[in-house]
Amino acid sequence: MITVSLAISSDTLRSEALNCIQNEGIQLDFEQKQTVDLDPLLTSLERARPDLVLIDISSLPEPAGHVIERLKGITPGTMIVALDTSASTERVLECFRAGATEYLFPPLAEGLQTAIQKREAQRTRVENNKPRGRLLVFLSAKGGCGATTLACHVAVNLASATQRVLLADLDMQAGMVSFLMKTQSPYSMADALNNTHRLDASYWSALVSQATPGMDVIAAPISLSGRSEMKLDEMRKVLDFAHRHYPWTIIDAGRGMTPNTLTALEAATDACIITTPEFPALQQTREILQRLLTSGYQHERVRLILNRVPNRPAVRPEEVQTMLGIRVYASFADSYSELHDAYCQGELLPPDAPLALQFRRLARKLDGAEQIRPEKRVSPLLAALARMKSRAA
């Protein structure tokens, strides 16, 4: 759906413009009936990032070129259509030099329809040409297994100047990502889900916060109503959008299997199931794995991560593998005090902390930079020959 904002003083131009955009595929986002004070329009554009802005330049208090440059500065991805009550060669040149996409005067219907079609084709072309990145869902088997901790640290380690990362909080019970990443955006995943009809790069940039260079964060809803089960069709659209726009999308799915979680797992390229070597957590992990695999989820998409392993665990990692029937992808020692000290400060682990170095290695492994090399096997015959050669020497 195309979104449009209007700032039109002329009754004639407004009437024609409104008639042209009365279409089920077009949504009027904002309308201003005067162009003397453009501050409300600029504020609206910064928040909404519409696809098109129709601006009446016939009665502006300043040169049209200056106004269009201001509009382009706030929303560089928005198409600016200058409307005039009559044709003026000087204003045509001024508008196009300032960055306007179209200059129209009555009758508007044909030219405005062409502009809308051009914008729709542009959006479709951009979306279709974007390769999909990787989408990882971090899910705790039960509370306290550490999905949020792992998601945040892995996202920070994957982010770089050349590799943008989205960290999205779908934990409807705790929603701690914004606290740990120190983001202050008033918007959340609920805003994205309620506005999928206008979801594009410009609107998305208004929803997310930049936590570190190369890393965007979108928080879980704050209100209880926003944290109820989300509309699954809308969630699929949002995840698909993220999948196309980021090389990496990291989802903190919280704990347990909910409709929200299942929808995220369906979209995921990798499902990182976080558990601990405690029998309640392992039992929950078994149920999650059985539910996924019996529903057709590919075995190779599952990454089992064993977290908070004590020095003397009741169940060793190799026993966990036997019990659950799946290889342990990574394991981490129990460093509760280390994490507690960092979280009391509202921060992640310092980069040189032992556990932080392990998290960095996990990020490299997920990225393919650090592969587990299979142990070389020597045939019995070669081993015997080697022993004989050693004895002879």
N, C-alpha and C positions, 0 to 999 in steps of 0.2 A: 504494500500500500504506500502511495506517495503522500507525504505530508507537506502542507503549504501554509505559509504565514503571509498576512497582508498588512500593508500600511498604505492606505489609499484615501486621499482627501476628496477627490472628485466623485460625485454621486454616479455620474455616467460610467466612469471606469470601474467603480466598485460593483455596480449592478451587472456589468458585462462579465467581470472577473468571477463573481459568485455564480453566475449562470454556467460559466465554463467549467468550474470545478465541482459542480453538483454531480458527482459520480461516485459509485460505491467503492471504487478503487482509489479515491482521493479523500484525505482527511484534512479539514481546516483546523490547523493547530492554534493559530492566534490571529486576531483581527484588530487593527488599530485604525480609527476613522479620521486621523489627522496626522500630518507629517511635520508639524511645527516642533514637537518634542519627540525625538526618536529614542530617548532613553528606555521607555517601556519595551519598544521593539528589540533593542539591543539586548536587554535583560532576557527577554523571551527566547531570542535566538541562541544565546549562550547556554540556556537550560535545555531547549528542545532540539536544536540542530535539525531544522526541517530540511526536506529535499529541495523545496523552492521557496524563494521570497519574491513576492510581487510588490514592488515599491513605486509609488506614484511620484515621479520627479517633476511634475508640472508646477508644484507650489512649495518646493523645498526652501528652507530659510538659508541654505548654504549651497555651494556648487554641487551638482549631482555627482560629479566624479569623486569628491571628498566623501560623500555619504556612502557610495558603493564601495570605496576602499575600506571604510570602517566596517561595513557589513562583511566583506570578504576577510578582514582581519579576524573577526570573531568566529565565523563559520567558513573556513576555506573550502570545505567540501560541498557547500550549498550552492545551488544554481540561482543566480540573481537575474530577475527579469524586470527591466525598467519599463514602466508604463508612462505614456505621455498623452495629453489630450489631443495633440496634433504633431505631425512630423516636423522635426527640426534637425537639419544636417549637423549643426554645431553640437547639439546635445547627443546625437547618435555617436559621433566620434568621441565625445567626452566619456560617455558611458562605456563604450567598448574598450577604450584605453584604460579605464579604471577597473575593468574585470567583469563587466556585465556579460551574461551569456546571450541575452536577447534584448532587443529594443522594440516595443510594440506600441501601436496607437490604434484607435478605433477604425474598423471593427476588430475586436481582439480574438474572436473565436478560433479562427484557423491558426494563427500564429501561436496562441497559448496552448492549443491542443498539440501542436508540433513540439513545443518546448516540453510539455509533460511526457509525451512519447519518447523524446530524446533522453529525458532523465530516467524513465523506466528502463530503457534499453541500456543505458550506462550502468545502472545498478545491477541488472541481470548479467551483463558482461563481466563486471568486476567480480561478482559472486561466483560465477561459473569458472572463472580462470584461476581462482585461488586454490592452491593445493591444500589438502588437509594436513594438519599437524598431528601430534599425538596427544591423546587425552587419557590421563591417569586418574583413577578413582582410588582414594585411600579410605578404607573402611575398617573400623575396629570391630572385632568379633563381639566385644562387650565393652562397657565403659572402662576407661583407664588404660586401654591397651596402647594408646599413643598415636592415633591416626592424625590428629591435628599437629602434633609435634613433628612427625615425619613429613607431612604435606608441606608445612611451612619451611622447614629446613631444606627439603629437596627443591622446592620452588626457588628459594634464594640461590641455591647452588647452580641451578640450571639457567637462571637469568644472566644475560650478558648484553653487551652492546649490539651483538649480532643475532641474539636468540631471545626473542621476547617471550615472556611467560605470563599466563593468567592464573592466578590463585583464586578459586571460587569456593565460597563457604556454603555448603548445603547441609550443615549440621543444624537441624531445627531444634535441638535440645540445648546445646551449649553455645555454639556460634562464637568461638573464641578467636577466630582468625584476625578480625579487625583490631582486637586488643593486642595480640602478639605482634602484629605488623604495624601498629600505631597509625592506622588510617582513620580519617575523620569524615569521610564522605557521608552526606545525609541519605544517599541512595543505597539500595540493596538489590539482591537478586529478585525481590518481589517487584521492584520497579521495572526490571527487564521483562519479567514474565507478564506483567500487565500492559506492556507496550510492544509486543512482538510485531505489531503491524508497522511500526516505525523504526525497526531495528536496523541500523546501518552504522558505519564507522563513526560518523559524527555524533549520533545520539549515544552510542556506546561510550565514547570518550567522556561524556558528561556523567556517566554512571560509575565508572571505575576510579580508583585512586592509585597513584603510583607510589608503591611502598619503597622500592629501590630502583635504581636505573635498570630498565629492561623488564620490570615486573609490575603488572597491574593486579589490583585486588578488587574483588566485588564481594561485599559482606553478606552475611545472612540477615534476614529481616529482624528488626528489633521488636516490633509489636507482636503480641500473641496471635493476633488474627493473621499477620503476615507469615507466621511460622507454622500455620496449619498446612495440611497436605496441599501441595501446589498442583496447578493444572498441568497434567502430564504432557499434553500436546504442546503447550507453550514451553515447557521445560525442554522438550526435544528440539524445538526451534532455537532456543537460546544456546543449548549445547552445540548444535550444529553450526550456529554462527561463530561461537568461540573456536570450534574445531577448524573452521576455515580461516580464521583471522590470527591465530597464534600458533607458532611452531610447537608450543607446549601448553596444555591446559591441565592444571592440577586441581582436582576436586577433593575437598575435605567433606566426606559423606557422613561423618559422625559414626554412630554405632548402630548395629542391627539392620535387618532387612525391612525396608518400608517401600511403598510405591515410588517415592522420590529416589531412593537408593537404587531400586531395580531399573528405573529409567536411566539413571546416570551410568549404571553398569552396562546397559545395552549399548550406550554410545561409546563406551570406553574402548581404547585399544589395549589397555592393561588394567587389570583389577588387582590392586595391592591390598591383600587381606592381612590386617595386623592382628596378631594374637600374642599371648604370653604363655610360658610353660606351666600354666595352672590348669587344673582339670576343668573348672567351669568355663574358662576361656576356650580351651581346646574342644570341649563339647559343642560350644556355640560355633566354633570354626568348622567343625565337622558338618553341622547342619547347614551352614552357609554354603560350603563347598558342594554338598550333596544337592542342595536346591539349584545351584548354578549349573552344575555339570549334568544333572538329569533333565534340565530344561534346554540342553543343547549348547551351553556356553563352552567355547573351545578351551580345552585344558591348557594350551600354551599361552592363553591370555591371562592366566592367573599367576600372581606373584605372591607367594606366602612369605610373610616377614615375621620373624620371631623376635619380639621385643622384650626388654626388661628381664633378661636372663640372669639369674643370680649366679654367684660363684659355684655353688653346689646345687644345681637344679634337681628337682624331684624327677623331672623328665628331661632327658638329654635331647639335643636337636635331632640326632639320628633316629631316636625313638619317636619323636614327633612326626618325622617323615613316614615312618612305618605305620603309625597310628592313623594318619590322615591320608596316606596314599598320594602325597604330592611333595615334591622337593622343596626344601627350605631355601628360598631365594637369597635371603640375607638374615643375619641375626645380630642383635645388639645387647650389650651388657646392661645390667640394671644400674643406672646412674641417677637415681631419684634426687639425691641431694644436689647434684650438679644442675639438674633442670630446675629444681625448686628455687635455688638461689637466683637463677636467671629470670624465671617467671615472676618472682617477687618484685623484680625491677621492671617488669613489663617488657622484657627483651628476650631475644633468642640467645642460644649459646654463643659465647665468643668464638670466632673462627678457629682459634688454636686449641680449643677444648678437645680432649680425647674423643668424646662422643660426637662432637661437631665434625671431626675429621672422618669418623665412620659414616656419618650422614653424607658427607661430601663424596665418599667412595660409592655409596649407594646411588647418588645422582649420576656419577660418571658411568656406573654400570648400566643404569637405565638408559643413558644416552648412547651406550655402545662404546664409550671410550675405554672402558675397563672390562675386558671379557675374562671369564674363567677359562683358563687353559686346561684342557683335559690332561690328566696325568699320563705320561708316556708309558706304554706297556712294552716290556721286553719279552720276547718269546723264550720259553724254557731252553730251547736249543742254543740261542745266542747267549743266554745267561751262563750256561754250562761252558761254552767255548771261552767266554770272558774269564771265568774262574780258572780254567785250565791254563790260559795265557798268563794270568796273574801268578799262578803257582810256578810256572816254568821260569818266569822272570826272577 
